[in-house]
Amino acid sequence: MPVHRTINGFRIFVDLEFNYTRMKIFLKAALFLVTLALALHSCYYDVESELYPTDTTCDNTVFSYNGRIKAICDANCATSSCHAGPSPSASLALETYEQVKLATENGLICTIEHASGCSPMPKNEPKMSQCSIDAWILWSQNNYPEN
């Protein structure tokens, strides 16, 4: 419903119904957006097994050097930029059974576990999987079987 008002000598036309209708549409849209935002936010949930997967494929029934340790060592230690090749890091080659056995006897497990007081290996990388570390420990506890 149009209304004419005079303010300071100026005649102003105001349509109160139009403003009310516009405001009503704006409030409905705002309410819809807030409801949508809350609904989407409330639908989010964390699934612990997806965030922190457990290694269900860990099979430490085979822990001999050729059966398991060599593959772990080749993937994590005996790479061309670390403990393999003509100039291995820290002059410690980990390419053969004897080299890996000697290093393990001299504290290699401490380093792969990232234990306090040891230089953590792989260097500047996350710790190996616990399954791999457990296999290495089993290998040492069972007198370093080669095959």
N, C-alpha and C positions, 0 to 999 in steps of 0.2 A: 504494500500500500504506500504510494508516494506521499511524501511530506515536504512542504516548503518551509524553510526556516530563514530568518533574516539574522545575520550576525555581522555586526559593525557595518551595517548598511548594505551588505551583500546578501542577495537572495540565494540560498543553497537548496538544492533538490536532493533529498535523501530517500532512498528506497529501502526501508527497514526490512521488508519481507525478503528482498534479494540478498541482503547481507546475512540475514538469519539462515537462509537456505544455503548460501555459500559456506557459512560457518558449520552448519550441520554436516555438509558433505566433507569438509576438511576434518572434522572430529571423527566421523565414521572411518575415513581413510587412515587417520592416525591410530585409531583404536585397532583397526585391522592389522596395520603394520606392527604395532606393539605385540598384539596377540600372536601374529605369525613369528616374530622374532623369539618370543618366549617359547612357543611350541617347538621351533627348530632347535633352540638351545636345550630344551628339556629332553629331546630325543637322543642326545649324544650320551654315550656311555663307553667306558673302557672295559675291554675284555682282557683280563690278566693274562690268559694264555696267548693272546695275540700280541700283547705288549712285551711279554717276557716268555718267549717260547722255550720249552725245555727240549733238550736234545734227546729225542726218543730213539734215535738210531744208534746210540752209543753201544757198541758191542766190544767189550774188552776181554772176550774169551780168547782172542788171538792178540798176543802182545810180543811176538818175537820181532827181531830186527827186520827181517825180510817180509814178515807178514803184516807189520803195522808201523813200526818206528821209522823205517826208512822213508815211507811215504809222508809221514808227519814232518820229519826232518827236511826232506826235499822241498816241501811246500812252505815251511816256515823259517828254515835256517840255511840250508845249503843252496842258496840262490846266488846268481852271479854277482850281486851287489853286496853279499854278506859273507857267509862262511864256505865259499866254493871258489873254484877257479885258481889262477896262478898267484893271486895276492889276496887271500882270504882276510876278512876283517879280524883285527887283533891277532893275526897270525894263527888263527884257530880254524882249521879246515874240518868240516863235518860232512864228508862225502863218503866215507867208508865205515864199515862196521867197527873196526878198531878205533878210528878217530872219534866216533860217536860214543863208544863204550868208555874210552879214556876220559872224554869230557864229562860224561855223566858221573863217572867215579870221582871226578874232581869238582863237583858242585853245579853241574848244568841244571839240575832239577830246581835248585834255588832260584836260578835266573828265569826259567820258564814259568815258575810260579809267581814271579814278581814279588818275592819275599823280601822282607826288610833286610837291608845290609847287602843285597845282591843287585847287580846291574840288570834291570829288567830286559828280557829278550822275548820276542823280537823287538829290536830297538825302535823306539818311537811308534810302536804299533800296540794295539790292544793285546791283552794276554791271549794265548791259545785257548781253545775250548777246554773246559774242564775234563771232558772225555779224553782228549789227546794227552793232557797232563797226567791223568790217571793211568793211561796206557803206558806212558813213559815210566811212571813210578812202578807199576807192576813189572815192567821189563827189568828194571834194576833190582827189585825185590826177589825176582826169580832167577838171578844169576845171569842176566843178559843173554837169553837164548838167541841164536842167530837165525835159525830156521823154524 
